Amino acid sequence: MSVIKKFSLAIIALAGLLALAAGTAGAAPYTNQPTVRASTTNPAVGGTLTLSGSGFGANDTLTITLDTGDTLGTTTTDSSGAYSVTVTLPAGVSGDHTIVVADEATDESASIAITIGSGSNPSGGGGVSNTGVAVMSIGGVGALLLVGGLSLMLLGKRRRVSA
């Protein structure tokens, strides 16, 4: 067996191992994380704030609290786990705070930072989305294609004999 054929078989075996590893690595299963968005992250002292989000269970009761310990209200999610509620902030509270939306029955929660009394920000904000990509499997497929192409290229070369 020629050196090229032995090398090609070794490359193909390595590619098979990479394909097996990429197939078993897989992406993490999709989970629905609770979220919260605010109509503004800079509400006025004693002002109102609309909170909305998703990712909780269907028809769950949620409690909205400020990090000062004040309960701002409660709401119930819809059949898809989404909610929207308008709360009134306590008078006399200003500065940087965190609002927590929690489902005490399941211990799921979402939070958002706000700055009370610093003006108005109509854009609101809810943080960065939680997304993901199965990078290992994409890289494994790319490596497999590269190795396969190199193997075919080496197998396709023929030695030319000069006459």
C-alpha positions in Angstrom: 0.0 0.0 0.0 1.4 3.3 -1.0 2.2 6.1 1.4 -0.5 8.4 -0.2 -3.1 5.7 0.3 -2.1 5.1 4.0 -2.1 8.9 4.6 -5.6 9.2 2.9 -7.0 6.4 5.1 -5.6 8.0 8.2 -7.2 11.3 7.2 -10.6 9.6 6.5 -10.4 7.9 9.9 -9.7 11.2 11.6 -12.6 12.8 9.7 -14.9 10.0 10.9 -13.8 10.6 14.5 -14.4 14.4 14.1 -17.9 13.7 12.7 -18.7 11.4 15.6 -17.5 14.0 18.1 -19.4 16.8 16.5 -22.6 14.7 16.4 -22.5 14.0 20.1 -21.4 17.4 21.2 -24.6 19.2 20.1 -26.0 22.4 21.3 -27.5 22.9 24.7 -31.3 22.4 24.8 -33.3 25.5 24.4 -34.6 26.9 27.6 -37.0 29.8 28.0 -35.4 32.2 30.4 -37.7 34.7 32.2 -37.3 38.3 30.9 -38.3 41.8 32.0 -38.4 45.0 30.0 -39.3 48.5 31.3 -41.0 51.3 29.5 -38.1 53.5 30.8 -35.0 52.8 32.9 -35.1 56.4 34.2 -38.5 56.9 35.8 -39.4 59.9 37.9 -39.6 59.7 41.7 -43.0 58.3 42.6 -43.8 57.8 38.9 -45.3 54.9 37.1 -43.5 52.3 35.1 -44.8 49.6 32.7 -43.0 46.3 33.0 -43.4 43.5 30.5 -41.7 40.2 29.7 -42.0 36.5 29.0 -40.5 33.2 29.8 -42.5 32.3 32.9 -45.0 29.5 33.1 -48.5 29.8 31.9 -51.0 31.5 34.3 -48.3 32.0 37.0 -48.6 34.7 39.7 -45.7 37.1 39.6 -44.6 39.5 42.4 -42.8 42.7 41.5 -40.5 44.1 44.1 -38.0 46.9 44.4 -34.6 46.2 46.0 -35.7 48.4 49.0 -38.1 45.6 49.9 -41.2 47.5 48.6 -43.7 45.3 46.8 -44.7 47.2 43.7 -47.5 44.9 42.7 -48.5 41.4 41.4 -49.7 40.2 38.0 -50.6 36.9 36.3 -49.0 35.6 33.1 -51.0 34.7 30.1 -51.1 31.2 28.5 -47.7 31.7 26.9 -46.0 32.9 30.1 -46.0 36.6 29.0 -47.0 39.6 31.2 -47.4 43.3 31.2 -48.1 45.4 34.3 -47.9 49.1 35.3 -46.5 49.8 38.7 -46.2 52.9 40.8 -42.8 53.6 42.4 -42.7 54.6 46.0 -42.4 58.4 46.8 -39.1 59.5 48.2 -37.1 56.7 46.6 -34.4 57.8 44.1 -31.1 56.6 42.7 -30.0 53.3 41.3 -32.2 50.4 42.1 -33.2 46.9 40.8 -36.7 45.7 40.2 -37.3 41.9 40.5 -40.2 40.1 38.9 -40.4 36.7 40.6 -42.6 33.6 40.5 -42.3 32.4 44.1 -43.9 29.0 43.2 -41.1 28.1 40.8 -38.3 30.3 42.0 -37.9 31.8 38.6 -37.1 35.5 38.4 -36.0 38.3 36.1 -34.5 41.7 37.1 -33.8 45.0 35.6 -31.7 48.0 36.8 -33.4 51.4 36.9 -32.3 54.9 38.0 -35.2 56.7 39.7 -35.3 60.4 39.3 -32.6 60.9 36.7 -34.8 62.1 33.8 -36.6 60.2 31.1 -35.4 57.5 28.7 -38.1 56.6 26.3 -36.2 53.7 24.8 -36.4 51.6 27.9 -34.2 48.5 27.9 -34.2 44.9 29.0 -30.6 43.8 28.7 -28.9 41.7 26.1 -30.8 38.8 24.5 -29.8 35.3 25.4 -29.0 33.6 22.1 -26.7 30.7 21.3 -25.1 28.9 18.4 -23.8 25.4 18.3 -20.2 26.5 17.5 -18.6 23.1 18.0 -20.8 21.4 15.5 -20.3 24.1 12.9 -16.6 23.9 13.4 -16.7 20.1 13.3 -18.6 20.1 10.0 -16.1 22.7 8.5 -13.1 20.5 9.6 -14.8 17.4 8.2 -15.3 19.1 4.8 -11.7 20.4 4.8 -10.3 17.0 5.6 -12.6 15.3 3.0 -11.6 17.8 0.3 -7.9 17.2 1.0 -8.4 13.5 0.9 -10.1 13.6 -2.4 -7.4 15.9 -3.8 -4.7 13.5 -2.7 -6.5 10.5 -4.0 -7.2 12.3 -7.3 -3.6 13.0 -8.0 -1.9 10.6 -10.3 1.7 10.4 -11.0 2.7 11.3 -14.5 5.3 9.2 -16.1 7.4 11.1 -18.6 8.1 9.2 -21.8 
